[in-house]
Amino acid sequence: MSINGVFRTSVSGMNAQANRLSTVSENIANSSTNGYKRNSTEFASLVLAQGGGEYNPGSVKTQVRQSISQQGSIAATSSGSDLAIQGDGFFVVQDTAGREFYTRAGSFVQRTETIGGKETTFLVNTAGYRLTGSPVGGGAAAPIELPVGAIVAPKATDAGAFTIQFPESAAVGDTKKSSMVVYDSIGKAIEVPVDMEKTAANTWTVSYTDSGGPQTTTIVFDPNTGRPTAAPANMTYTHVNGDTVDIEFGSLTEYATDFSSKLVTNGNPPGSFTGFAFAENGTLSGVMNTGQLIPLYEMSLARFASPDQLQASAGNVYSATASSGVAALGGPGTNGYGSLVSSGLEQSNVDLASELTSMIESQRSYSANSKVFQTGAEILDVLVNLKR
């Protein structure tokens, strides 16, 4: 055996432990970084070919592995723009140059920038990356631009849905009343009374009056199931200007319980946004001063075949690599994508107790390798001094 082999082996051992300490140091430093994923150092032996009666010591090499796919705990916050993902997926973000990255760090805040003489408000995380989404109604994904301070144009009602539970115990001739609100082209709210009357056994009529006069539809229920014997045709509400509202029937029942109804229409009056809110399906809506929600953007999550093979970059973001595979996009909570948690942040998945244990182990191992190097140096001194 060559004494020089002892030096090479012990030095490789010290270098390997230094690499391990580097990952431990980074993990501890980022133990409070939202969405940070722990790194670990794996060791592998490098064995040299043996020959004759001599042993040639090999060395050790290291490989850093990322635990990107490991879920961190989710902590509740008071900000509606703080987002977390429970399960698989990444937020799709862009830098100011338009380059796309992926992250689990969802601490987004509003930031207004002047671009081309126009003030634009983005949702950015702590590293300045902009959250992306697709405009509702169609359009390519791009950084979300919040219409802060903008006047919301009125939208005339063009669709509605009725969900009604009729009481089975009602006598023929009994009536129930409700109402729906429709908006015309300039945003004027019109409250439309809706009357429901039991006209025969298991038979009800639903009626209201529009610009064309009374509108009525009849619903017949099966007494054995409490469900309609046939799906009723949609009703139509006609505005004064001739525009129509398509009214669909949702759940219709005649059970032995109290009357209830839910008459919902779209459309909105003019107004302004007082805030913005995310839904579980990734829809970002503006909250109007009337309390109505106006859908603005639809956010998609990215998913990879091998997320642990993504390339980490500054700002707690990742880039796709040949090993990770290309990004597949989908809505939160669909087709295996994780669910979106609003007013929550994913914490670092670093376990401080484990990191401190690894630090002590690396320190002891580094010290032991240095002792081997020192002993080899002493043996070499003995060889050099033999002639004396």
Secondary structure, DSSP 8 states (H G I E B T S, - for coil): --HHHHHHHHHHHHHHHHHHHHHHHHHHHTTTSTT---EEEEEEEE----BTTB----EEEEEEEE-TTS---EEE-S-TTBEEEESS-EEEEE-TT--EEEES--B-EEEEEEETTEEEEEEE-TT--EEEEEETTS---EE-EE-TT-EE--B---EEEEEEEEETT--TT-EEEEEEEEE-TT--EEEEEEEEEEEETTEEEEEEEETTEEEEEEEEB-TTTSSBSS----EEEE-TTS-EEEEEEEEEEEESS--EEEEEE--B-SEEEEEEEE-TTSEEEEEETTS-EEEEEE--EEE-S-GGG-EEETTTEEE--TTT---EEE-TTSTT--EEEETEEE-----HHHHHHHHHHHHHHHHHHHHHHHHHHHHHHHHHTTT-
